[in-house]
Each structure stands twice: as structure tokens, then as C-alpha cells.
Amino acid sequence: MPGMPAPAADERQTLIEFLAFQQNAFFAVAYGLTDEQARATPSVSTLSIGGLVKHATGVQKGWTERAAHAPAAPPADPRPMEEQMADYADQYVMRDDETLAALLAALKAQNADTLRVFAEQDLAAPVPVPRGVPWFPQDIDNWSVRWVAMHLIEELSRHAGHADIIRESLDRATMYELMAAAEEWPETDWIKRWRPASV
């Protein structure tokens, strides 16, 4: 993954390049971690790298389904609200029975599906605003697929920043050295590849 999104000739490709760049940040920030480290919560937050990888997968799934079904709404979730809320809370936690490798594989699959939908859908198609959600606007009926793409870029970049702080709290690793290691960038006097502390 390059250190910046690639230039693009049009709006759609620009959205896709920036979305892919934020998707890939989670692979860099998780690079070299054990399951135990990915599950750890070393800051005052209850968030972990593994939990954020899960949330990046889940939040993309929900919004991508909305974009894919536009201008209709996606099928309603038939489960009781308590079950839906428990599932949502679980998105933020890497459980003892989960592995980082499996969570990253799920994220990789969702990333590909997200990019496919935004490559195919009409960016101007209306996406219905769900009712009864207090943080959603009450004075408009629709977003656009374009807006959803921008929202996902915002959402992923916010959580990638959270993940950066958690990773630095774990072992002082920072994004560029992790990217350099993951992508095998040439080393310079001012950027070195991340290596485990014991090496």
C-alpha cells in the first residue's frame, strides 16, 4: 500500500482510492501483533485493535448494504432489538474465541465488497434515512450513495486514528514504520521498518 491514495481521473475513482486507503490502514496497524496484543486495551479506552478491526468490518457492511439497495431500503433485521444491540456491542470487542487472522480475513472480504458496490452504484442514487435513530437527521428523507462513501471514509479514518494510538500504546509502533514493514519499503535515514522489540 502506498503512503497516500493514488491520483484519480474522476470523482468515483477518487472516492474509491481514499476509501481503499482508509480500509488498508487497519492491516498496517495490526501488522506483527499477536492475538493477545490485538485483544489488549492499553489506553484508558476500552477499545482494542481487534475490536476496531471488527467494527471496521461491521460498519462497512451496514452502510454498504444501504448503498447497494438504493433507492430502496435494505431488508429489515428481523431479530429482537436486544439481540441487535448485543451484536452491535460485540463489534467493538475481540473475544477470547476470535483470532486476529480471522478478523482481518473478514475485513479483507468486506473491503472488497464495499469497493465493488461503490464502483457499480449510481453515486446520486438516494439512500433512505432510517427513522427512529436519534443521531440521524429528522429533516431529510435521503442521503446519496456519494454521501455514504464520504461517510465511510470519515468513519474509517476516525477509527484508524484510534487504532494508531492504541498500537503506539502497545509497543510504540507508528503508522509509517508499520506500513514500511508491511509493504517492505526501502529504508532511509528517516524511515525504518518496524521490527519486534526483541529483534
Residue frames as qw, qx, qy, qz and C-alpha x, y, z in Angstrom:
[[0.000, 0.890, 0.456, 0.000, 0.00, 0.00, 0.00],
 [0.397, 0.477, -0.051, 0.783, 1.50, 3.37, -0.94],
 [0.274, -0.237, -0.507, 0.782, 1.78, 6.09, 1.68],
 [0.283, 0.340, 0.144, -0.885, -1.01, 8.14, 0.08],
 [0.663, 0.482, 0.540, -0.192, -4.12, 7.44, -2.02],
 [0.475, 0.084, 0.561, 0.673, -3.36, 7.24, -5.73],
 [0.211, 0.327, -0.116, -0.914, -4.34, 10.16, -8.00],
 [0.395, 0.406, 0.824, 0.005, -7.59, 9.55, -9.88],
 [0.126, 0.155, 0.487, 0.851, -9.15, 10.93, -13.03],
 [0.368, -0.470, -0.416, -0.686, -12.71, 11.32, -11.78],
 [0.473, -0.484, 0.300, -0.672, -14.87, 11.61, -8.68],
 [0.951, -0.168, -0.089, -0.243, -15.79, 7.94, -8.39],
 [0.828, 0.213, -0.373, 0.360, -12.21, 6.73, -8.59],
 [0.071, 0.543, -0.419, 0.724, -11.13, 9.40, -6.10],
 [0.703, -0.417, 0.185, -0.546, -13.73, 8.16, -3.61],
 [0.986, -0.007, -0.168, -0.017, -12.64, 4.56, -4.16],
 [0.604, 0.416, -0.433, 0.524, -8.93, 5.37, -3.76],
 [0.158, -0.513, 0.428, -0.727, -9.49, 7.27, -0.49],
 [0.854, -0.283, 0.075, -0.430, -11.84, 4.57, 0.81],
 [0.931, 0.142, -0.294, 0.161, -9.32, 1.82, -0.02],
 [0.335, 0.520, -0.478, 0.624, -6.54, 3.77, 1.67],
 [0.447, -0.457, 0.391, -0.662, -8.51, 4.00, 4.92],
 [0.964, -0.089, -0.091, -0.232, -9.50, 0.33, 4.68],
 [0.800, 0.316, -0.395, 0.321, -5.85, -0.66, 4.38],
 [0.069, -0.680, 0.441, -0.581, -4.82, 1.33, 7.45],
 [0.802, -0.408, 0.238, -0.365, -6.21, -1.43, 9.67],
 [0.966, 0.149, -0.126, 0.169, -3.90, -4.03, 8.15],
 [0.425, 0.582, -0.376, 0.582, -0.87, -1.83, 8.76],
 [0.342, -0.614, 0.368, -0.608, -1.83, -1.02, 12.35],
 [0.919, -0.252, 0.183, -0.243, -2.38, -4.73, 13.10],
 [0.723, 0.515, -0.447, 0.110, 0.89, -5.79, 11.47],
 [0.414, 0.374, -0.705, 0.438, 3.01, -8.09, 13.64],
 [0.475, -0.391, 0.395, -0.682, 0.55, -8.32, 16.53],
 [0.106, -0.050, -0.986, 0.116, -0.25, -11.49, 18.42],
 [0.370, -0.563, -0.646, -0.358, -3.85, -12.31, 19.27],
 [0.483, -0.569, -0.477, 0.464, -3.17, -11.29, 22.86],
 [0.231, -0.232, 0.032, 0.944, -1.84, -7.89, 21.77],
 [0.141, -0.280, -0.544, -0.778, -4.74, -7.37, 19.35],
 [0.459, -0.597, -0.647, -0.121, -7.16, -8.06, 22.21],
 [0.453, -0.300, -0.405, 0.735, -5.38, -5.72, 24.66],
 [0.033, -0.902, -0.314, -0.295, -6.79, -2.36, 25.80],
 [0.649, -0.080, -0.266, 0.708, -3.63, -0.46, 26.83],
 [0.036, 0.332, -0.013, 0.943, -5.15, 3.04, 26.94],
 [0.261, 0.105, 0.568, -0.773, -7.94, 4.49, 29.07],
 [0.641, 0.173, -0.277, -0.695, -10.31, 3.44, 26.28],
 [0.758, -0.061, 0.614, -0.212, -11.96, 0.02, 26.21],
 [0.751, 0.607, -0.128, -0.228, -11.08, -0.25, 22.51],
 [0.662, -0.345, 0.585, 0.318, -8.57, -2.75, 21.13],
 [0.107, 0.414, -0.635, -0.643, -7.01, -3.21, 17.71],
 [0.041, 0.154, 0.970, 0.184, -9.01, -6.41, 17.21],
 [0.164, 0.629, 0.643, -0.405, -12.23, -4.71, 18.26],
 [0.189, 0.679, -0.115, -0.700, -11.63, -1.85, 15.86],
 [0.041, 0.194, -0.837, -0.510, -10.92, -4.30, 13.02],
 [0.094, 0.407, 0.907, -0.051, -14.28, -5.94, 13.79],
 [0.166, 0.723, 0.373, -0.557, -16.05, -2.60, 13.88],
 [0.097, 0.509, -0.458, -0.722, -14.46, -1.50, 10.58],
 [0.009, -0.082, -0.935, -0.344, -15.92, -4.66, 9.06],
 [0.051, 0.552, 0.800, -0.232, -19.36, -4.23, 10.62],
 [0.118, 0.689, 0.164, -0.696, -19.79, -0.53, 9.91],
 [0.109, 0.334, -0.620, -0.701, -18.86, -1.04, 6.28],
 [0.029, 0.237, 0.958, 0.162, -21.30, -3.94, 5.98],
 [0.107, 0.645, 0.627, -0.424, -24.22, -1.88, 7.27],
 [0.158, 0.705, -0.066, -0.688, -23.59, 1.20, 5.13],
 [0.017, 0.262, -0.779, -0.570, -22.63, -0.80, 2.04],
 [0.130, 0.395, 0.909, 0.019, -25.91, -2.71, 2.24],
 [0.173, 0.747, 0.361, -0.531, -27.75, 0.61, 2.32],
 [0.112, 0.599, -0.418, -0.674, -25.86, 1.85, -0.74],
 [0.086, -0.063, 0.927, 0.360, -26.35, -1.46, -2.58],
 [0.139, 0.522, 0.838, -0.077, -30.14, -1.38, -2.11],
 [0.100, 0.539, 0.090, -0.831, -30.59, 2.28, -3.04],
 [0.180, -0.404, 0.110, -0.890, -33.05, 3.76, -3.77],
 [0.753, -0.445, -0.392, -0.285, -34.86, 1.15, -1.64],
 [0.429, -0.668, 0.511, -0.331, -34.06, 0.42, 1.98],
 [0.281, 0.268, -0.921, 0.019, -32.25, -2.83, 2.81],
 [0.647, -0.374, -0.626, -0.223, -34.34, -5.66, 4.30],
 [0.451, -0.702, 0.238, -0.498, -35.22, -5.04, 7.92],
 [0.210, 0.283, -0.881, 0.316, -33.35, -7.01, 10.58],
 [0.660, -0.386, -0.471, -0.440, -35.96, -9.43, 11.98],
 [0.555, -0.100, -0.682, 0.466, -34.13, -10.05, 15.26],
 [0.386, -0.837, -0.377, 0.094, -35.35, -8.57, 18.56],
 [0.134, 0.921, -0.165, 0.328, -33.77, -5.18, 19.35],
 [0.633, -0.683, 0.364, -0.019, -31.93, -6.62, 22.36],
 [0.875, 0.028, 0.370, 0.311, -30.18, -9.13, 20.09],
 [0.517, 0.748, 0.100, 0.403, -29.32, -6.43, 17.54],
 [0.173, -0.925, 0.235, -0.245, -27.85, -4.19, 20.26],
 [0.786, -0.460, 0.396, 0.118, -25.82, -7.08, 21.73],
 [0.809, 0.340, 0.282, 0.387, -24.44, -7.79, 18.26],
 [0.253, 0.891, -0.032, 0.375, -23.53, -4.13, 17.84],
 [0.463, -0.815, 0.331, -0.107, -21.73, -4.04, 21.20],
 [0.892, -0.152, 0.365, 0.220, -19.85, -7.22, 20.27],
 [0.634, 0.718, 0.049, 0.284, -18.45, -5.40, 17.21],
 [0.016, 0.899, -0.310, 0.307, -16.11, -3.46, 19.46],
 [0.614, -0.556, 0.541, -0.148, -14.66, -6.44, 21.36],
 [0.559, 0.395, -0.721, -0.110, -12.21, -9.11, 20.24],
 [0.856, -0.381, 0.119, -0.329, -13.44, -12.14, 22.15],
 [0.461, -0.527, 0.713, 0.040, -11.20, -14.92, 23.50],
 [0.743, 0.191, 0.638, 0.063, -12.52, -17.30, 20.83],
 [0.550, 0.830, 0.089, -0.022, -11.54, -14.96, 17.97],
 [0.712, -0.187, 0.239, 0.634, -8.21, -14.63, 16.18],
 [0.027, 0.705, -0.155, -0.692, -6.69, -11.58, 14.56],
 [0.129, -0.150, 0.790, 0.581, -6.08, -13.54, 11.36],
 [0.118, 0.504, 0.848, 0.115, -9.78, -14.42, 11.08],
 [0.040, 0.817, 0.336, -0.467, -10.87, -10.86, 11.84],
 [0.049, -0.575, 0.409, 0.707, -8.51, -9.47, 9.18],
 [0.151, 0.104, 0.878, 0.442, -9.76, -12.04, 6.66],
 [0.110, 0.703, 0.693, -0.116, -13.35, -10.92, 7.30],
 [0.012, -0.795, -0.019, 0.606, -12.28, -7.28, 6.91],
 [0.159, -0.306, 0.665, 0.663, -10.50, -8.06, 3.63],
 [0.145, 0.385, 0.868, 0.277, -13.63, -9.70, 2.22],
 [0.041, 0.822, 0.492, -0.283, -15.85, -6.82, 3.33],
 [0.136, -0.631, 0.244, 0.723, -13.41, -4.26, 1.93],
 [0.149, -0.027, 0.772, 0.617, -13.63, -5.89, -1.49],
 [0.067, 0.611, 0.782, 0.100, -17.45, -5.95, -1.38],
 [0.071, -0.808, -0.246, 0.531, -17.57, -2.31, -0.30],
 [0.114, -0.480, 0.441, 0.750, -15.33, -1.18, -3.15],
 [0.149, 0.225, 0.857, 0.439, -17.35, -3.26, -5.64],
 [0.052, 0.748, 0.647, -0.138, -20.63, -1.62, -4.61],
 [0.048, -0.824, -0.044, 0.562, -19.25, 1.91, -4.84],
 [0.188, -0.277, 0.649, 0.684, -17.67, 1.14, -8.21],
 [0.069, 0.313, 0.865, 0.386, -21.04, -0.01, -9.59],
 [0.012, -0.712, -0.652, 0.260, -23.75, 2.07, -7.90],
 [0.160, 0.752, 0.250, 0.589, -25.10, 5.39, -9.16],
 [0.368, -0.024, -0.445, 0.816, -23.43, 7.93, -6.83],
 [0.246, -0.178, 0.014, -0.953, -26.53, 10.13, -6.97],
 [0.522, -0.343, -0.734, -0.266, -28.96, 7.35, -6.02],
 [0.412, -0.590, 0.210, -0.662, -30.97, 8.24, -2.90],
 [0.447, -0.009, -0.844, 0.295, -30.29, 6.22, 0.25],
 [0.482, -0.686, -0.354, -0.413, -33.25, 6.36, 2.66],
 [0.009, -0.455, 0.577, -0.678, -32.54, 7.78, 6.11],
 [0.431, -0.306, -0.844, 0.090, -33.70, 5.27, 8.76],
 [0.373, -0.650, -0.080, -0.657, -36.33, 6.61, 11.11],
 [0.800, -0.569, -0.128, -0.141, -36.23, 6.39, 14.88],
 [0.784, -0.034, -0.184, 0.592, -32.44, 6.78, 15.19],
 [0.217, -0.913, -0.215, 0.270, -31.77, 9.90, 17.30],
 [0.377, -0.573, 0.328, 0.650, -28.39, 10.75, 15.74],
 [0.353, 0.287, 0.656, 0.602, -29.72, 10.59, 12.16],
 [0.107, 0.057, -0.047, -0.991, -31.26, 13.75, 10.68],
 [0.272, 0.465, 0.785, -0.306, -35.02, 14.06, 11.00],
 [0.289, 0.717, 0.105, -0.625, -35.45, 16.79, 8.40],
 [0.333, 0.495, -0.612, -0.519, -34.32, 14.90, 5.27],
 [0.926, 0.085, 0.144, -0.338, -35.58, 11.73, 3.63],
 [0.942, 0.259, 0.024, 0.210, -32.43, 10.58, 1.83],
 [0.345, -0.669, 0.458, 0.473, -28.67, 10.69, 1.66],
 [0.704, 0.593, -0.303, -0.247, -26.94, 9.82, -1.62],
 [0.968, 0.011, -0.047, 0.245, -24.61, 6.90, -2.37],
 [0.442, 0.619, -0.230, 0.606, -21.91, 9.58, -2.75],
 [0.376, -0.703, 0.271, -0.539, -22.62, 10.81, 0.79],
 [0.943, -0.310, 0.085, -0.087, -22.43, 7.24, 2.13],
 [0.825, 0.311, -0.165, 0.443, -18.99, 6.78, 0.52],
 [0.136, 0.665, -0.290, 0.674, -17.79, 10.00, 2.16],
 [0.666, -0.589, 0.176, -0.422, -19.26, 8.94, 5.49],
 [0.984, -0.109, -0.035, 0.134, -17.40, 5.63, 5.35],
 [0.574, 0.491, -0.252, 0.605, -14.14, 7.45, 4.61],
 [0.234, -0.675, 0.263, -0.648, -14.82, 9.62, 7.67],
 [0.865, -0.415, 0.082, -0.272, -15.79, 6.66, 9.85],
 [0.946, 0.080, -0.120, 0.291, -12.80, 4.53, 8.90],
 [0.408, 0.571, -0.281, 0.654, -10.30, 7.39, 9.21],
 [0.457, -0.670, 0.219, -0.543, -11.61, 8.22, 12.70],
 [0.929, -0.326, 0.139, -0.106, -11.21, 4.64, 13.87],
 [0.815, 0.346, -0.190, 0.425, -7.85, 4.21, 12.14],
 [0.066, 0.693, -0.328, 0.639, -6.70, 7.14, 14.27],
 [0.746, -0.517, 0.225, -0.355, -7.99, 5.40, 17.39],
 [0.990, 0.028, -0.019, 0.134, -6.11, 2.27, 16.32],
 [0.514, 0.615, -0.301, 0.517, -2.89, 4.26, 15.80],
 [0.278, -0.678, 0.388, -0.559, -2.98, 5.49, 19.41],
 [0.911, -0.297, 0.192, -0.211, -3.73, 2.01, 20.76],
 [0.907, 0.282, -0.135, 0.281, -0.90, 0.48, 18.74],
 [0.285, 0.663, -0.373, 0.583, 1.55, 3.14, 19.93],
 [0.563, -0.584, 0.335, -0.480, 0.42, 2.45, 23.49],
 [0.996, -0.074, 0.027, -0.048, 1.10, -1.26, 22.99],
 [0.855, -0.117, 0.181, 0.472, 4.65, -1.14, 21.63],
 [0.149, -0.725, 0.140, 0.658, 5.37, 2.44, 20.46],
 [0.422, 0.163, 0.684, 0.572, 4.99, 1.41, 16.80],
 [0.243, 0.581, 0.092, -0.772, 3.80, 4.19, 14.48],
 [0.743, 0.529, 0.301, -0.279, 1.95, 4.04, 11.19],
 [0.490, 0.768, -0.370, -0.182, 4.72, 4.79, 8.71],
 [0.081, -0.504, 0.859, -0.034, 7.16, 2.27, 10.19],
 [0.620, 0.131, 0.730, -0.257, 4.36, -0.32, 10.22],
 [0.691, 0.666, 0.081, -0.269, 3.49, 0.46, 6.60],
 [0.227, 0.741, -0.621, -0.122, 7.18, 0.28, 5.71],
 [0.328, -0.272, 0.898, -0.110, 7.40, -3.19, 7.25],
 [0.671, 0.344, 0.585, -0.299, 4.14, -4.48, 5.81],
 [0.648, 0.744, 0.061, -0.151, 4.94, -3.19, 2.32],
 [0.816, -0.133, 0.229, 0.513, 8.71, -3.75, 2.52],
 [0.250, 0.966, -0.018, 0.069, 9.53, -0.15, 1.66],
 [0.671, 0.343, -0.301, 0.585, 13.23, 0.64, 1.23],
 [0.524, -0.710, -0.281, 0.376, 14.69, 2.00, 4.45],
 [0.322, 0.751, -0.060, 0.573, 16.15, 5.50, 4.65],
 [0.297, 0.173, -0.527, 0.777, 17.83, 7.56, 7.35],
 [0.289, -0.109, 0.276, -0.910, 14.42, 8.86, 8.42],
 [0.828, -0.054, 0.039, -0.557, 12.09, 5.87, 7.96],
 [0.014, 0.312, -0.948, 0.052, 12.85, 2.35, 9.18],
 [0.638, -0.194, -0.634, -0.392, 10.72, -0.76, 9.01],
 [0.650, -0.510, 0.296, -0.480, 9.02, -1.78, 12.25],
 [0.579, 0.184, -0.787, 0.109, 10.62, -4.76, 13.94],
 [0.736, -0.579, -0.343, -0.072, 9.62, -6.55, 17.14],
 [0.269, -0.890, 0.312, -0.195, 11.46, -5.17, 20.16],
 [0.828, -0.380, 0.400, 0.096, 13.29, -8.47, 20.70],
 [0.821, 0.429, 0.181, 0.330, 14.90, -8.37, 17.23]]
